[in-house]
Structures are given as C-alpha cells and as structure tokens.
C-alpha cells in the first residue's frame, strides 16, 4: 500500500542513487584497469625520483606504442 | 583513536577534566617531542620528501580544476553580492569595520560627527597593517567598486586557470578572494576554509610550469632561439646539458618544480579528514544515523529523500555513516602509504645504528606517551566500559603487533599463491611496497574520497565544498601519472575523432618526459644539518616551551626559538663553507638511479625546512579539540601560532556535522509590520514553496545565512540578528517609496525529524505536512525600525532614488568616538 502512495519525485532519488552506484562501479573498474596497466608500463619502485617518462634516445629508436592504451590495444 | 576518545566528553564544563589538563599537557608535549625525534632520525627522508623537485604536471592540473571552482564558489553567491559585500547591504561600511575588524580599525575615523574619514596617524595605519583582514571592501564598498573588485577577481582567476602570469595571477586571486570574504563572514561555510587553505598553497607552487599559456609562450620563444629540447630532437623534450653542439644546452619543455606545495595540499586534505572524523563523536554518529539526518535536512537535499530514507535508514544508511566516519579518520593512511612508497623509491641509505635506535626509542616514547594521555583522561571521558589498564595494554599491544608485522613484511614477505583453492598465475608477494600500494594506497583511499563526495554532491546541494575537495584529488597524482592519464584519455577521444586532440596524442606516442634530473644546472649541493645540530635545535625548542611554562617570563619566550634557529643557521653556514666545492656527482646516462634534484640551494632549503616545521606544528596545535582536558594549554599554545595562521589564511576548523548533525529542520521567517500595522511574511526560507525548487540544482547561500542568524546550528550567530533586522528595515523603506516599516521580527521555525526507526515502522513523512502539524515558532528578535541604529535608509540613497530626505533626527547613525579612544590609548604618559 505504501508503494502506491509513492510520488514520481520520490522515485527519482532511487534512480539517482542507483545511477551513482552503477556509474561508480563502472568508474572503479575502468580506473583499476588503468592503474594496473599503468604500473605494468611504469614500474613504480624503480628507484628513480623523477622518471623521464620516455627514454632519452633518438626519435627513430623510440617505440611509439610502448605505453598507454595503444599498448593495451596491441596486446 | 586517542583523539577520538579525547573528543568524547560532556559539553558541560568538566571540572575534573580541567584539573587533569596540565598533566595531559605534559603527556602531549612528550608525544610531540617523540614525533619530532622520529622525523629527526629519518632526517634524510624528511629532506627528500619536502625539498626535492618534481614533474610540474600534477599541480598544473590541480591549478586548472581548482582555479575554476575558486571562481565558481564566489560566483555562487551572486544573488547576495550587494547584500553581503557592499555598503548598501546588511553591513554598511562603518559597521563592517567595527564588527569584523575592530582592532585593525581602532585608529580609523568613519567620517561621522566630528571625526574625519581615514586613519588618524601612522600608528593607526600600522594597526591596520598588522592584519589579518586585508579587505579593500572595508575602505571602498559602493556597488560600483564591488563590481570592479569582482571583475578583477574574475580576471585574476581566469589567468590562473589559463596559466597566464601564473604566480601573479595566483597571488591576485588569493588576495582578491579573501578581500571579498573578509568583508562579511555571514555566508561562510566550511567551503570557504577549504578554498582559503588550498589556494594559499597553490600560490606558492610553480603551477604555471605546465599546461599554461606561460609555458607555451616560453617554449615558443626558446624554439625560435633554438634552445628548446623537443620530442623528436636532442633530449626528447627533457633538456640537454651544454655541449659543443648546444653551448647553452637545451631547455626542457616541463621544468621540474619544488614539490612541497603539492605535498602540503595532500597533507591538508588528510588533515581535514582526520580532524572532522575525530570530532564526529556524538551519539548520532555512533548509532550510525548521521547520514539519515543529513539527508533529511530540508536545506540540503536535491530530491526528497524521505521515501528512500524510510527504507534504508536503519540498514544501508547506517553502514554508509560508519563508512564515512571510519574513512575520514583513516584517510591519513594514504599519506603514510605515499611516504613509504617515496622512501622505497628513493632507496635511501639504511639508517646508521645510532639513528635506528633513536627512531626506535622515539616510537616507543610515542606509544607510551599517547598511552599516558589516554590513561590520564580515562576517568573523565567516555570509555565504553573498558578499564584504563585494559585500553593501555591493548594500545601498546596493537603497536607492538604492527611493528612485528612491519618487520615480517620486510624480511619475510607473505607469498599468496592460491586464492579460494585456485592457484594464481603469478603469486602475489605481500611486502611493504604491496601494503603501501593497496592497504595504504591511493587506489583505496582516493576512491573512498571520490565516492564520499560523489554521494554528497549527488544527493545534497551544498555548493562548491565537494568540488573543492575533489579538486585536491589531482594533487595526489604525480606529473607522469596525470600526463599518462590525459594522454590515454586523449588517445581514446582522438580515435573517436573528437577535434582538437594533438596529433602526437592521437598517434599514441609516449608522454613527454619531464626535465632530465641529470642536468648539471639543477641543485645537488648535499650540505645539510648534522644530527647533533638537529637534536640541539629540538632541545632549543623544548627549552623555550619549558621556560614559558615554568618561568612565564615577561619577555616573549619565542626569542629562545629565534636564537635556536640562528644557531642552526650558523652551523649550516659553517658546513656549507666547508663543503662549498662539494657537489654530488651527476649520474651518468646509464645510472640506474637518478635522485631528484633539490628545490633550492642550502639557504633556501634551511628557510623552507624551518617554515614547514613551524607551519605543521601550527596547524596541529590549532586543531587540538576544544576539550576540558586540554584547557590548561590549548589556548596559550594556539596563541603562539595565531598570527601566522590567520595571516596566511590557514587558520582552520573542520567540525562539519560534529559532534552530531542537526536533528531538526530549522528555518528563519521574517515578519515585517508596515506603517499601517499590517504584518507581511517575507517568505525568506524553504518553508515557502517558491524557496524550495525540486530538484535543487544550484546552491543558495540564504539557507546557511538563515541558520546562522536564527540559531539553526552551533551558536555564535545571535549577534547577526539585529543587523539583519535593520537591513530588512532599510530594504523595506527602499522598496516602499521611502515609507519605513514599524518593526521587523525574526522568527525561528522548526520541526523535529522523525528517527530512522519511526519512519521504518510508520512509513515516510512529507516535510511540509510535518512542519504544519508539528512545527514550532518563536520570535527570536524584534527590531523597531524607527529607533534602531542604522535602521533607516540614509538620505544619500533616498536622494538617489528620488525620495524626499528624512529629518536628521529621524536617522540614527552609529557614532563610535574612535578618535577619542585612540588618543586616550596613545597619549604620552
């Protein structure tokens, strides 16, 4: 009976909170995938305080798809 | 835990607790000393953490995001700009000077009566300059001036976001924002504290070294001169040392910057959480009902939560409440994790035997002294039925166990090869690095932080508090992390053919490196204070405290601290002279490890070291909870740092919804009786339908102001009532062809929110219906417009509006006779 008395505006908050939780879960999954991929490509504890993100080499020697999403895609 | 226990006490003055406060003070001094000695024993780590340079891209993103919300926060008050910040609003200029900055303007004439407008003499100027409220709006606050001031603020903020003349823009944004805020504190929320503290740290950061117009212009200029290291050129963008090919060397695109402002921002966020978590000690928090009550505050919810709250109030919302309480208190673990990871990454030389034993002794003292605090205050605080001895035993045992676990993680890490009976492809090694990454890691605590604020932001309309706090998330990301993140997102967008994505990003090329830490131009002078000098410094600071407490000299005891600093400076100077030719060798290209360079030279590092130690002590002291068991020393200790914190706008307090959230909905109703005796309801709060838009998108500061004025939250706002009522008098006169009202009444309207159990049992309630049925009304303040001081529209405004002037006798100015008081005070004896 209580449910019959529910207004549309009351239901909106369920949708809001539900959307937040679903969106949040997707965000966490995407974030953790990115973190794990980032750490795989950038070892966190390699002893360098400031890590040149790309090795300082001649341009032609560099592997363009060594990091980032491209690397993941290529795998 | 310790501070939580301290914070749980009665609101009524507890004489037994007050009697114990001197003993508690000595114990807490021992705690502070132990903490300092821990840092002293790990001095190299301390130095490396605070004094080294880093990639500028992390703080640059923080600058952009936070700068945007700095503007948004001030702009969110647009409906009340003239009401709050001009002489035609609630506080005419002279009143604002008196109620908000009386001491500073003690030697300032308002131009009323026979007093001239302006400072009486040079001493009066000096009195103002002593601060802390440096607002231009205390001098000039016509609507025209305010709008010009606001425009200047907006331009400064925009320059900050764009990174154009970034340092100047950051300072101007900080100054102009505070100039606005100091003018009137009526609308202040915790939000303002967040923006003031974070922004001042940003001022000190070289945040314009990346993602900025400044850096773009710099690179363009260097490129023209052939002095820029570029992606496809020598150095790959990271810079090149001078050589025969490049006599001046090539400069990096992203120069390294001092890391300490970003680290202070991280620490500040952890401080906010720790403080507010520890202060949330009331019964409602402990019962898990805080989120339920917070959601049901009519001043906050975006959508009516009553139905959801009736279903979830005793289950999901309780779990979420405890998740908030625990998360806030534990959030500083993320700093512990970051420091541990930093230490592991730096691969510092192992501590010498002496330092190792000093660290152990200091940790043991820390545990013992903190146990001493708990043992001392046990008889006068909530204890949950646990005996003092039991608690102390558990406390010491906990730290002993943690120490053993920590040793095990170093020497014999845990190897997990199977989970739920299934063999892992690759065993997980749980060592210190793993614990720092996971249990103490950003991936846990920042996700909690984002989730916490996402919930508040989605469910409640509380302005830019969440956005400011969420901005700080970016300060936890290092430059290479943020650069990779942006590049990956940009790469994905580029594949979707989103325009304006740089070609290198679309192609998926690696992120540009930051400045090569091996460049010879960077600071590497290793001179530092020896341990004996640091310990002497600690003894000097401790000596100052002891002299203050035991002897209470007439002279300022802080001169002992000054002498200590001078002594340390002398030691450092001697060592720097002895080592002036010694610099750490520059690692070669094949070196496995390249330490980050120092941010500054020897002198700069010393000054920064002293300032950071001072500032951290100041904030920690300032945030001691207002408990009877701290009464003997809390006030005097805070006074030592008050000047520093108030002038740097880092004075702070984070008792949001603490110790308990409100459990009633409180509104302010304004009733005006006109010249004919008819009473008008000004419909000034959300009890009026038109004041309560659903869904509630944009924040409206009237709700905070109403609560502050009428007493809807923790006290201290009563004095606003008369000024608000007088403004209503003036406004009525202005809006009604110059005919004044008879009186203004401020009415407190409230109703109790049903408990979670009640709504779970009887179903949800409708706020309007509950207010009408159970609400109470009480007149809290009455102002008679005819006789009120500054309760009449000034003749200058009447004239501007084409209204006839009122006889001088009908207008009641506020004459303060400051000049006579000033001359009496400064008369030669």
Boltz contact constraints between the chains, C-beta under 6 A:
constraints:
  - contact:
      token1: [A, 2]
      token2: [B, 763]
      max_distance: 6.0
  - contact:
      token1: [A, 9]
      token2: [B, 304]
      max_distance: 6.0
  - contact:
      token1: [A, 10]
      token2: [B, 304]
      max_distance: 6.0
  - contact:
      token1: [A, 10]
      token2: [B, 307]
      max_distance: 6.0
  - contact:
      token1: [A, 12]
      token2: [B, 303]
      max_distance: 6.0
  - contact:
      token1: [A, 13]
      token2: [B, 303]
      max_distance: 6.0
  - contact:
      token1: [A, 13]
      token2: [B, 305]
      max_distance: 6.0
  - contact:
      token1: [A, 13]
      token2: [B, 308]
      max_distance: 6.0
  - contact:
      token1: [A, 16]
      token2: [B, 458]
      max_distance: 6.0
  - contact:
      token1: [A, 20]
      token2: [B, 458]
      max_distance: 6.0
  - contact:
      token1: [A, 35]
      token2: [B, 443]
      max_distance: 6.0
  - contact:
      token1: [A, 38]
      token2: [B, 484]
      max_distance: 6.0
  - contact:
      token1: [A, 45]
      token2: [B, 344]
      max_distance: 6.0
  - contact:
      token1: [A, 45]
      token2: [B, 345]
      max_distance: 6.0
  - contact:
      token1: [A, 45]
      token2: [B, 433]
      max_distance: 6.0
  - contact:
      token1: [A, 47]
      token2: [B, 347]
      max_distance: 6.0
  - contact:
      token1: [A, 47]
      token2: [B, 593]
      max_distance: 6.0
  - contact:
      token1: [A, 48]
      token2: [B, 593]
      max_distance: 6.0
  - contact:
      token1: [A, 48]
      token2: [B, 594]
      max_distance: 6.0
  - contact:
      token1: [A, 49]
      token2: [B, 595]
      max_distance: 6.0
  - contact:
      token1: [A, 49]
      token2: [B, 596]
      max_distance: 6.0
  - contact:
      token1: [A, 50]
      token2: [B, 517]
      max_distance: 6.0
  - contact:
      token1: [A, 50]
      token2: [B, 596]
      max_distance: 6.0
  - contact:
      token1: [A, 52]
      token2: [B, 238]
      max_distance: 6.0
  - contact:
      token1: [A, 52]
      token2: [B, 513]
      max_distance: 6.0
  - contact:
      token1: [A, 52]
      token2: [B, 516]
      max_distance: 6.0
  - contact:
      token1: [A, 53]
      token2: [B, 480]
      max_distance: 6.0
  - contact:
      token1: [A, 53]
      token2: [B, 511]
      max_distance: 6.0
  - contact:
      token1: [A, 53]
      token2: [B, 513]
      max_distance: 6.0
  - contact:
      token1: [A, 54]
      token2: [B, 236]
      max_distance: 6.0
  - contact:
      token1: [A, 54]
      token2: [B, 510]
      max_distance: 6.0
  - contact:
      token1: [A, 54]
      token2: [B, 513]
      max_distance: 6.0
  - contact:
      token1: [A, 56]
      token2: [B, 236]
      max_distance: 6.0
  - contact:
      token1: [A, 56]
      token2: [B, 238]
      max_distance: 6.0
  - contact:
      token1: [A, 59]
      token2: [B, 232]
      max_distance: 6.0
  - contact:
      token1: [A, 64]
      token2: [B, 509]
      max_distance: 6.0
  - contact:
      token1: [A, 65]
      token2: [B, 508]
      max_distance: 6.0
  - contact:
      token1: [A, 66]
      token2: [B, 510]
      max_distance: 6.0
  - contact:
      token1: [A, 67]
      token2: [B, 510]
      max_distance: 6.0
  - contact:
      token1: [A, 68]
      token2: [B, 487]
      max_distance: 6.0
  - contact:
      token1: [A, 68]
      token2: [B, 488]
      max_distance: 6.0
  - contact:
      token1: [A, 68]
      token2: [B, 508]
      max_distance: 6.0
  - contact:
      token1: [A, 69]
      token2: [B, 488]
      max_distance: 6.0
  - contact:
      token1: [A, 69]
      token2: [B, 491]
      max_distance: 6.0
  - contact:
      token1: [A, 69]
      token2: [B, 492]
      max_distance: 6.0
  - contact:
      token1: [A, 70]
      token2: [B, 508]
      max_distance: 6.0
